Amino acid sequence: FGKKLGFVVTPKTRQGGVSFGAVRWQVITIALLLASAQYGVVRGFASPNTDWFPVSVNVFWSCYDVAMLRVVLTAARHQPANVDDDLSVPGVSDTAANAHGRP
């Protein structure tokens, strides 16, 4: 058709390295959840007549949220067996343009 594409196609190769910048907000959230749970427990022990039910509910949900957010950290650290492996399937063109004989 001879028309230039109005967008750039993103590469389909895996980028190496660990990218914690992508999960910065999840790490901050985990730190805040752990700090708030610790603050609640310490404050509960400091007060002589603490109602522990609300504190325990908040600590439970903080721990649950941290457990769920840990999956994000695990995914960010994941490294495939060999990053240099070519992800293409033998006999299949890399792009639609190659499949139709265009460079």
Residue pairs with C-beta under 8 A, 6 or more apart in sequence:
9 95
12 87
12 94
13 87
14 80
14 83
14 87
16 83
18 76
18 77
18 79
19 76
20 27
20 76
22 76
23 72
23 73
23 76
26 69
26 72
26 73
27 73
29 65
29 69
30 66
30 69
30 70
30 73
33 62
33 65
33 66
33 69
34 62
34 66
36 58
36 62
37 58
37 59
37 62
37 63
40 55
40 58
40 59
41 55
41 59
43 50
44 50
44 52
44 55
88 94
93 99
97 103
